[in-house]
Amino acid sequence: MKNTLILFVVALLNLSCSSQKIIPIVQSNRYSAEVSSQSEHYYFFAQYYIDPEKKDIIDLENLKKGVNRVIKDVNYSGYIILDIENKVYKELKKETINHKNYKENISMFVEMVEMVKVLRPKAKVGVYGFPFNFHSASQKKQNNFEKLKPLLKTVDFFAPQIYLYYTTKERSQDFFDNYITDNLSLHFEYAGKLNKKVYPFVWYKIHPYNKKYGGNIIEPNLYSTYVNNIKNFRYQGKRVEKVIYWEPSKKTIDIDKKIKETINLFK
């Protein structure tokens, strides 16, 4: 009887865990009131604010002005995501911890996050694309924990991207399953070492890296699989609690309709 009760409790816990929905974090001021009420919100600061003159630097003064202009409420308590993919980022990604510019590059990223946290101390600050997305063993090696640790310690949450780069015409179902599981497993491994949350970026389009299909809306069956793989992922009892929903500045579809579809899939 005791064993039966234990099994019943475990089953209830598993059911409860699997039924927990994922909350989308969406860009502020982009969606209808109905959608916004079902989501959390973020502000996104990319090259225009961080390296406007494309000098391959992190321009803290310009970013400071941008944050103060865009987020006027000093008590803002939502999410702020920083994204710079210039030479500083590329060297951090491709080179080892022994590279001549490593200390300077990682310090610039850390200083950027620390400055924004001072400007908006109640906000939760993350940096897009860390840890790095990968499709192969060689790409995975770019994610050296010790190399990324100073930045990963500084952010409030991890904001890696798990976009799809291929269609079902190009890759098998196993490929997509493994891709999502392998990436999330590494992200959660690193997050566990630092007691951080993982809120991956998701998108409803094929990544522009794909020269033939890039920019196309992901086909419905694959999109459903994509979302469900993220929803059902577990790593040592932990799961994805929230996702960051990417939306380009230029609208090409009914964005409210698409986010509603996504919210339903994540329930």
C-alpha positions in Angstrom: 0.0 0.0 0.0 2.8 2.4 0.9 4.6 1.8 -2.4 1.4 2.3 -4.3 0.9 5.7 -2.5 4.4 6.8 -3.3 3.9 5.9 -7.0 0.7 7.8 -7.0 2.3 10.9 -5.5 5.2 10.7 -8.1 2.7 10.4 -10.9 0.8 13.5 -9.6 4.0 15.5 -9.4 5.0 14.5 -12.9 1.6 15.4 -14.2 1.7 18.7 -12.5 5.2 19.4 -13.8 4.3 18.5 -17.4 1.1 20.6 -17.3 3.0 23.8 -16.2 2.9 26.3 -19.0 5.8 28.3 -20.4 5.4 32.0 -20.1 6.5 34.1 -23.1 8.6 37.3 -22.6 7.7 39.6 -25.4 8.9 43.0 -26.6 7.2 45.9 -24.8 4.6 47.9 -26.8 4.4 45.5 -29.7 1.2 43.5 -29.1 -2.4 43.8 -28.3 -3.6 44.3 -24.7 -4.9 40.7 -24.7 -1.5 39.3 -25.7 0.4 41.6 -23.4 -1.6 40.5 -20.4 -0.6 36.9 -20.9 3.1 37.7 -21.2 6.0 39.3 -19.5 7.9 42.1 -21.3 11.4 43.0 -22.3 13.3 45.9 -23.9 16.0 45.0 -26.5 19.1 47.0 -27.0 21.3 46.0 -30.0 24.0 47.6 -32.2 22.1 50.9 -32.6 22.6 51.6 -28.9 25.8 49.6 -28.2 28.0 50.2 -31.2 26.2 52.7 -33.5 29.2 53.7 -35.5 30.3 50.1 -36.0 33.7 50.7 -34.4 33.8 47.1 -32.9 33.5 48.4 -29.4 31.0 48.5 -26.6 30.0 52.2 -26.3 28.8 52.5 -22.7 28.0 56.2 -22.9 25.8 55.7 -25.9 24.1 52.7 -24.3 23.5 54.7 -21.1 21.8 57.5 -23.1 19.6 54.9 -24.9 18.5 53.1 -21.7 17.6 56.4 -20.1 15.7 57.5 -23.2 13.8 54.3 -23.8 13.1 53.1 -20.2 12.2 56.3 -18.4 11.0 54.5 -15.3 14.1 54.0 -13.0 12.0 51.5 -11.1 11.3 49.3 -14.2 11.3 45.7 -13.0 10.9 43.8 -16.3 13.6 42.4 -18.5 16.4 44.1 -20.4 18.3 42.2 -23.1 21.5 43.4 -24.6 22.7 42.2 -28.0 26.0 43.1 -29.7 27.5 40.7 -32.3 30.5 42.7 -33.5 34.2 41.8 -33.3 34.1 41.8 -29.5 31.4 39.1 -29.5 32.9 37.1 -32.4 36.3 36.9 -30.7 34.7 35.7 -27.5 32.9 33.1 -29.4 35.6 31.8 -31.8 38.8 32.2 -29.8 40.0 30.5 -26.7 40.5 31.9 -23.2 44.2 32.3 -24.1 43.5 34.8 -26.9 45.3 38.1 -26.6 42.0 40.1 -26.5 40.1 37.7 -24.2 40.4 39.7 -21.0 39.5 42.9 -22.6 36.5 41.4 -24.5 35.0 39.7 -21.6 35.5 42.7 -19.4 33.6 44.9 -21.9 30.6 42.6 -21.7 30.7 42.4 -17.9 31.0 46.2 -17.6 28.1 46.7 -20.0 25.8 44.5 -17.9 26.9 46.0 -14.7 26.3 49.5 -16.0 22.7 48.7 -17.1 22.0 47.1 -13.7 23.1 50.3 -12.0 20.9 52.4 -14.3 17.8 50.1 -13.7 18.6 48.2 -10.5 15.2 46.5 -10.3 15.4 45.1 -13.9 16.5 41.6 -14.8 19.4 41.9 -17.3 20.6 39.3 -19.8 22.8 39.2 -22.9 21.5 37.6 -26.1 23.3 34.5 -27.4 25.2 33.3 -24.3 25.9 30.4 -24.1 26.4 30.0 -27.8 24.1 28.0 -30.1 25.6 25.0 -31.8 24.9 22.3 -34.3 28.2 20.3 -34.2 30.8 19.2 -31.8 33.3 21.8 -33.1 30.8 24.6 -32.5 29.9 23.2 -29.0 33.6 23.6 -28.0 33.2 27.3 -28.3 31.2 27.1 -25.1 34.1 26.9 -22.6 32.5 27.4 -19.2 35.6 29.1 -17.7 35.8 31.4 -20.7 32.2 32.6 -20.3 32.0 32.4 -16.5 32.7 36.1 -15.7 29.8 37.2 -18.0 27.4 34.3 -17.0 27.9 35.2 -13.3 27.0 38.8 -14.0 23.8 38.4 -15.9 20.5 37.7 -14.1 19.5 35.0 -16.5 20.8 33.2 -19.6 19.4 34.3 -23.0 20.7 31.8 -25.5 18.9 31.4 -28.9 17.4 28.2 -30.1 16.3 29.2 -33.6 15.7 26.6 -36.3 18.2 26.8 -39.2 16.6 24.1 -41.4 13.3 22.7 -42.7 12.0 19.2 -42.7 13.0 19.0 -46.4 16.6 19.3 -45.3 16.8 17.5 -41.9 15.2 14.6 -40.2 13.0 14.7 -37.1 15.8 13.2 -35.0 18.0 16.1 -36.0 15.6 18.7 -34.6 15.0 16.7 -31.4 18.7 16.3 -30.8 19.5 19.9 -31.6 17.1 21.2 -29.1 18.0 18.7 -26.4 21.7 19.1 -26.8 21.6 22.9 -26.7 19.3 23.1 -23.7 21.3 20.5 -21.9 24.4 22.5 -22.1 22.7 25.7 -21.2 21.1 24.1 -18.1 24.4 22.5 -17.1 26.1 25.9 -17.0 23.1 27.5 -15.4 23.1 24.9 -12.6 26.7 25.8 -11.8 25.7 29.4 -11.2 22.1 29.1 -10.0 20.7 30.9 -13.0 17.5 30.5 -15.1 17.6 29.7 -18.8 15.1 31.7 -20.9 16.0 30.9 -24.6 15.0 33.0 -27.6 12.5 31.3 -29.9 11.4 32.4 -33.4 8.7 31.3 -35.8 10.9 31.8 -38.9 13.8 29.8 -40.3 17.1 31.5 -39.5 18.6 33.7 -42.4 21.7 31.5 -42.2 19.7 29.2 -44.5 20.2 30.7 -48.0 17.3 28.8 -49.5 14.6 28.9 -46.8 15.9 31.6 -44.4 13.1 34.0 -43.5 10.3 31.5 -44.3 7.6 30.8 -41.7 8.3 27.5 -40.0 5.9 24.9 -41.3 3.1 24.2 -38.7 4.0 20.6 -37.8 7.7 21.5 -37.3 6.7 24.6 -35.3 4.5 22.5 -33.0 7.4 20.0 -32.6 9.8 22.8 -31.9 7.7 24.3 -29.2 6.8 21.0 -27.6 10.4 19.8 -27.5 11.2 22.9 -25.5 8.1 22.5 -23.3 8.8 18.9 -22.5 12.6 19.3 -22.0 13.9 18.3 -18.5 17.3 18.5 -17.0 17.8 17.1 -13.6 14.2 18.0 -12.7 14.4 21.5 -14.1 12.6 22.9 -17.2 12.2 25.9 -19.3 9.9 28.2 -17.4 9.9 31.2 -19.8 11.0 31.8 -23.4 12.0 35.1 -25.0 9.9 35.6 -28.1 11.7 37.3 -30.9 9.9 39.7 -33.2 11.8 41.7 -35.9 11.0 45.4 -36.2 9.5 44.9 -39.7 6.1 43.1 -39.5 5.6 40.5 -42.2 2.7 38.5 -40.6 -0.1 39.1 -38.2 2.1 39.1 -35.1 -0.8 39.0 -32.6 -2.2 35.9 -34.3 1.2 34.1 -34.2 1.9 34.9 -30.6 -1.5 33.7 -29.6 -0.8 30.4 -31.4 2.5 30.1 -29.6 1.0 30.8 -26.2 -1.5 28.1 -26.8 1.2 25.6 -27.7 3.1 26.5 -24.6 0.2 25.9 -22.3 
